[in-house]
Amino acid sequence: MSYFQRLRSVWYPDEFHGWGLQRRYFEGWYYKLVSADEQHALAVIPGISMAANGEKHAFIQVMDGKACRASYHRFEAQDFQSARDRFDISVGKNSFSADRINLSMPDISGQVRFIDTQRWPKMLGAPGIMGWYSFVPFMECNHGVVSLHHQLEGSLSLQDPALGTLREVDFTGGKGYMEKDWGRSFPRAYVWMQSNHFGGHDRASLMASAAHIPWLKGHFIGFISGFWLDGRLFKFATYNGSRKFLKITEERVELIFQRSGLELRILASQAPGTALKSPMSGEMTGKIQESLQAVLQVELLENDRRIFEGNGRNAGLEVAGEVEVLQP
């Protein structure tokens, strides 16, 4: 039964993939929530961790991107439950799906619903953002996008460390983004960025990443980017013949993607980050820094004509590992 559940889940990247697995495995979902006034930016990350020695636990990691602090809530493995035929998981009294989150923890509680979610389109031979790599069984880390862009409705009660009390934050009218990762470990080196706050463009969202990918006895530098603009998705990836240029400095990350008359230029400015736990051989013992205050300068050209130019605010940005291996 577990084998057939895992086989089915290949076609549904948002669903749980770890059926029957016991060791060296992790799976986590990433919810980004930004309030309408942009004074609050949260990342809520539920998941499951299975170490090499068989020790397992569930978790919910919460990052306050404005205050640059994070909390890690550890649960028993049996507290993690998943529906078998849809994306609907729970960790203790907390539940998560593509339509809403319900949180019930001492320092954060409440419900936020997601309106007008924008899914990554499925195609024959490409069930998700990874294209045909979705069918490769030995990938170190798999990636999926649940929603590129959606509106938020609801509120959360958040712990105020200065006052030691809870305060309610209204997220109605704000914007959200959802993605996930699963496999054994995060890549040896990678960059990742995301924003859906572009001035004057309410229906725009960008996600881009480049990573060191182990492959058979070697490796390659894989990359994926999706820029969603007014209902049109511009895709750049290793598997669709795109080309990329990457340059990383202490202050900035420059990414350029090109494909079939299209060119996407991104200049990401570093910002204060927060330490988060990350998976290594399934165990949440790694450390990464993520910012939700970065700025992405974005330009999109089609047949040498600029069709978009703008700055992405409240941007998520991670630059992790031995990034020199990512650059030529």
For each residue, the residues with C-beta under 8 A, 3 or more apart:
1: 4 5 19 20
2: 5 6 19 20 21
3: 6 7 19 20
4: 1 7 8
5: 1 2 8 9 19 20 84
6: 2 3 9 10 17 18 19 20
7: 3 4 10
8: 4 5 11 12
9: 5 6 12 13 15 16 17 19
10: 6 7 13 17 127 134 135
11: 8 122 127
12: 8 9 15 87 127
13: 9 10 120 127 128 129 130 134 142 144 145 146 180
14: 29 87 98 144 146 178 180
15: 9 12 82 86 87
16: 9 19 27 82 87 89
17: 6 9 10 27 142 182
18: 6 21 25 27 48 50 182
19: 1 2 3 5 6 9 16
20: 1 2 3 5 6
21: 2 18 25 50
22: 25 50 54 56
23: 50 51 52 53 54 282
24: 50 51 52 184 281 282
25: 18 21 22 48 50 182 183 184 282
26: 47 48 49 50 181 182 183 184 185 279 282 283 284
27: 16 17 18 47 48 180 181 182
28: 45 46 47 48 61 180 181 182 279
29: 14 45 46 47 89 96 146 178 179 180
30: 43 44 45 178 179 180 181
31: 42 43 44 45 96 101 176 177 178
32: 41 42 43 176 177 178 194 292 316
33: 40 41 42 43 44 112 152 156 171 174 176
34: 38 40 41 42 152 174 175 176 197 292 314
35: 38 39 40 41 152 169 170 171 173 174
36: 170 171 172 173 174
37: 40
38: 34 35 41 197 313 314
39: 35 66
40: 33 34 35 37 64 66 158 169 171
41: 32 33 34 35 38 64 65 66 292 293 314
42: 31 32 33 34 62 63 64 65 156
43: 30 31 32 33 61 62 63 65 290 292 316
44: 30 31 33 60 61 62 63 101 103 108
45: 28 29 30 31 59 60 61 62 63 276
46: 28 29 58 59 60 61 89 91 94 96
47: 26 27 28 29 58 59 60 61
48: 18 25 26 27 28 56 57 58 59 77 80
49: 26 56 57 58 59 279 282 283 284
50: 18 21 22 23 24 25 26 54 55 56 77 282 283
51: 23 24 54 55 56 281 282 283
52: 23 24 281 282 283
53: 23
54: 22 23 50 51
55: 50 51 283
56: 22 48 49 50 51 77
57: 48 49 74 75 76 77
58: 46 47 48 49 74 75 76 77 79 80 91 92
59: 45 46 47 48 49 72 73 74 75 91 277 284
60: 44 45 46 47 73 75 91 94 103 105
61: 28 43 44 45 46 47 70 71 72 73 276 277
62: 42 43 44 45 70 71 73 107 108
63: 42 43 44 45 69 70 274 276 290 292
64: 40 41 42 67 68 69 70 158 274
65: 41 42 43 68 274 290 291 292 293 314 316
66: 39 40 41 292 293
67: 64 161
68: 64 65 272 273 274
69: 63 64 161 274
70: 61 62 63 64 274 275 276
71: 61 62 107
72: 59 61 277 284
73: 59 60 61 62 105
74: 57 58 59
75: 57 58 59 60 79 80 91 92
76: 57 58 79
77: 48 50 56 57 58 80
78:
79: 58 75 76 90 91 92
80: 48 58 75 77 89 90 91
81: 89 90
82: 15 16 88 89 90
83: 86 87 88 89
84: 5
85:
86: 15 83 97
87: 12 14 15 16 83 97 98 146
88: 82 83 95 96 97
89: 16 29 46 80 81 82 83 95 96 97
90: 79 80 81 82 93 94 95 96
91: 46 58 59 60 75 79 80 94 96
92: 58 75 79 104
93: 90 104
94: 46 60 90 91 101 102 103 104 105
95: 88 89 90 101 102
96: 29 31 46 88 89 90 91 101 102
97: 86 87 88 89 100 101
98: 14 87 114 117 146 147 178
99: 113 114 117
100: 97 111 112 113 114 154
101: 31 44 94 95 96 97 111 112
102: 94 95 96 110 111
103: 44 60 94 108 109 110 111 156
104: 92 93 94 109
105: 60 73 94 108 109
106: 159
107: 62 71 158 159 166
108: 44 62 103 105 156 157 158 159
109: 103 104 105 156 157 166
110: 102 103 154 155 156 157 168
111: 100 101 102 103 154 155 156
112: 33 100 101 152 153 154 155 156 171 176
113: 99 100 152 153 154
114: 98 99 100 117 147 150 151 152 153 176 178
115: 150 151 152 153
116: 150 151
117: 98 99 114 146 147 149 150 178
118: 147 148 149 150 205 228
119: 145 146 147 148
120: 13 128 129 144 145 148 226 233
121: 233
122: 11 126 127 128
123: 126
124:
125: 131 132
126: 122 123 130 131 132 134 239
127: 10 11 12 13 122 134
128: 13 120 122 131 134 144 145
129: 13 120 143 144 145 224 226 237
130: 13 126 133 134 139 142 143 144 224 239
131: 125 126 128 134 237 239 240
132: 125 126 135 136 239
133: 130 136 139 222 238 239
134: 10 13 126 127 128 130 131 142
135: 10 132
136: 132 133 139
137:
138:
139: 130 133 136 142 183 213
140: 183 184 185 187 213 214
141: 181 182 183 184 185 186 187 211
142: 13 17 130 134 139 181 182 183
143: 129 130 179 180 181 209 224
144: 13 14 120 128 129 130 179 180 181 182
145: 13 119 120 128 129 148 178 179 207 226
146: 13 14 29 87 98 117 119 178 179 180
147: 98 114 117 118 119 150 176 177 178
148: 118 119 120 145 177 196 205 207 226 228 233
149: 117 118 175 176 177 196 203 204 205 228
150: 114 115 116 117 118 147 175 176 177 178
151: 114 115 116 173 174 175 176
152: 33 34 35 112 113 114 115 171 172 173 174 175 176
153: 112 113 114 115 171 172 173
154: 100 110 111 112 113 171 172
155: 110 111 112 168 169 170 171 172
156: 33 42 103 108 109 110 111 112 168 169 171
157: 108 109 110 166 167 168 169
158: 40 64 107 108 166 167 168 169
159: 106 107 108 164 165 166
160: 163 164 165 166 167
161: 67 69 164
162:
163: 160 167
164: 159 160 161
165: 159 160
166: 107 109 157 158 159 160
167: 157 158 160 163
168: 110 155 156 157 158
169: 35 40 155 156 157 158
170: 35 36 155
171: 33 35 36 40 112 152 153 154 155 156 174
172: 36 152 153 154 155
173: 35 36 151 152 153
174: 33 34 35 36 151 152 171
175: 34 149 150 151 152 196 197
176: 31 32 33 34 112 114 147 149 150 151 152
177: 31 32 147 148 149 150 194 196 205 207
178: 14 29 30 31 32 98 114 117 145 146 147 150
179: 29 30 143 144 145 146 194 207
180: 13 14 27 28 29 30 143 144 146
181: 26 27 28 30 141 142 143 144 186
182: 17 18 25 26 27 28 141 142 144
183: 25 26 139 140 141 142 279
184: 24 25 26 140 141 279 281 282
185: 26 140 141 279 280 281 282 286
186: 141 181 190 278 279 280 286 288 320 321
187: 140 141 190 211 212 213 320 321
188: 212 214 321 322 325
189: 211 212 320 321 322 323 324 325 326
190: 186 187 209 210 211 212 318 320 321 326
191: 209 210 211 246 248 253 255 317 318 319 320 323 326
192: 207 208 209 316 317 318
193: 206 207 208 209 253 255 266 268 294 296 315 316 317 318
194: 32 177 179 205 206 207 208 315 316
195: 198 205 206 294 296 312 313 314 315 316
196: 148 149 175 177 204 205 206 312
197: 34 38 175 312 313 314 315
198: 195 201 204 298 310 311 312 313
199: 310 311 313
200: 310
201: 198 204 229 230 308 310
202:
203: 149 228 229 230 231
204: 149 196 198 201 227 228 229 230 308 310 312
205: 118 148 149 177 194 195 196 226 227 228
206: 193 194 195 196 225 226 227 228 266 296 298 312
207: 145 148 177 179 192 193 194 224 225 226
208: 192 193 194 223 224 225 226 236 255 257 264 266
209: 143 190 191 192 193 223 224 225
210: 190 191 221 222 223 244 246 255 326
211: 141 187 189 190 191 221 222 223 326
212: 187 188 189 190 219 221 321 322 325 326
213: 139 140 187 219 220 221 222
214: 140 188 218 219
215: 218 219 220
216:
217:
218: 214 215
219: 212 213 214 215
220: 213 215 238
221: 210 211 212 213 325 326
222: 133 210 211 213 238
223: 208 209 210 211 236 237 238 242 244 246 257
224: 129 130 143 207 208 209 236 237 238
225: 206 207 208 209 235 236 237 255 257 264
226: 120 129 145 148 205 206 207 208 233 234 235 236
227: 204 205 206 233 234 264 298 300 308
228: 118 148 149 203 204 205 206 231 232 233 234
229: 201 203 204 232 233 234 300 307 308
230: 201 203 204
231: 203 228
232: 228 229
233: 120 121 148 226 227 228 229
234: 226 227 228 229 262 264 300
235: 225 226 240
236: 208 223 224 225 226 240 242 244 257 258 259 262 264
237: 129 131 223 224 225 240 242
238: 133 220 222 223 224 242
239: 126 130 131 132 133
240: 131 235 236 237 259
241: 259 260
242: 223 236 237 238 257 258 259
243: 257 258 259
244: 210 223 236 255 256 257 258
245: 254 255 256
246: 191 210 223 253 254 255 256 326 327
247: 253 254 327
248: 191 252 253 254 319 323 326 327
249: 252 253
250: 270
251: 269 270
252: 248 249 267 268 269 270
253: 191 193 246 247 248 249 266 267 268 270 317 319
254: 245 246 247 248 266 267 268
255: 191 193 208 210 225 244 245 246 264 265 266 268
256: 244 245 246 263 264 265 266
257: 208 223 225 236 242 243 244 262 263 264
258: 236 242 243 244 262 263 264
259: 236 240 241 242 243 262
260: 241
261: 302 303
262: 234 236 257 258 259 300 301 302
263: 256 257 258 300 301
264: 208 225 227 234 236 255 256 257 258 298 299 300 301
265: 255 256 298 299 300 301
266: 193 206 208 253 254 255 256 296 297 298
267: 252 253 254 296 297
268: 193 252 253 254 255 294 295 296 297 315 317
269: 251 252 294 295 296 297
270: 250 251 252 253 291 294 317 319
271: 291 293 294 295 317
272: 68 291 293
273: 68 289 290 291 317
274: 63 64 65 68 69 70 289 290 291 292
275: 70 287 288 289
276: 45 61 63 70 287 288 289 290
277: 59 61 72 284 285 286 287
278: 186 284 286 287 288 320
279: 26 28 49 183 184 185 186 282 283 284 286
280: 185 186 283 285 286
281: 24 51 52 184 185
282: 23 24 25 26 49 50 51 52 184 185 279
283: 26 49 50 51 52 55 279 280
284: 26 49 59 72 277 278 279
285: 277 280
286: 185 186 277 278 279 280
287: 275 276 277 278
288: 186 275 276 278 318 320
289: 273 274 275 276 318 319 320
290: 43 63 65 273 274 276 316 317 318
291: 65 270 271 272 273 274 294 315 316 317 318
292: 32 34 41 43 63 65 66 274 314 315 316
293: 41 65 66 271 272 314 315
294: 193 195 268 269 270 271 291 315 316 317
295: 268 269 271 311 312 313 315
296: 193 195 206 266 267 268 269 311 312 315 317
297: 266 267 268 269 311 312
298: 198 206 227 264 265 266 308 309 310 311 312
299: 264 265 306 308 309
300: 227 229 234 262 263 264 265 306 307 308 309
301: 262 263 264 265 304 305 306 307
302: 261 262 305 307
303: 261
304: 301
305: 301 302
306: 299 300 301 309
307: 229 300 301 302
308: 201 204 227 229 298 299 300
309: 298 299 300 306
310: 198 199 200 201 204 298
311: 198 199 295 296 297 298
312: 195 196 197 198 204 206 295 296 297 298 315
313: 38 195 197 198 199 295
314: 34 38 41 65 195 197 292 293
315: 193 194 195 197 268 291 292 293 294 295 296 312
316: 32 43 65 192 193 194 195 290 291 292 294
317: 191 192 193 253 268 270 271 273 290 291 294 296
318: 190 191 192 193 288 289 290 291
319: 191 248 253 270 289 323
320: 186 187 189 190 191 278 288 289 323
321: 186 187 188 189 190 212
322: 188 189 212 325
323: 189 191 248 319 320 326 327
324: 189 327
325: 188 189 212 221 322
326: 189 190 191 210 211 212 221 246 248 323
327: 246 247 248 323 324
328:
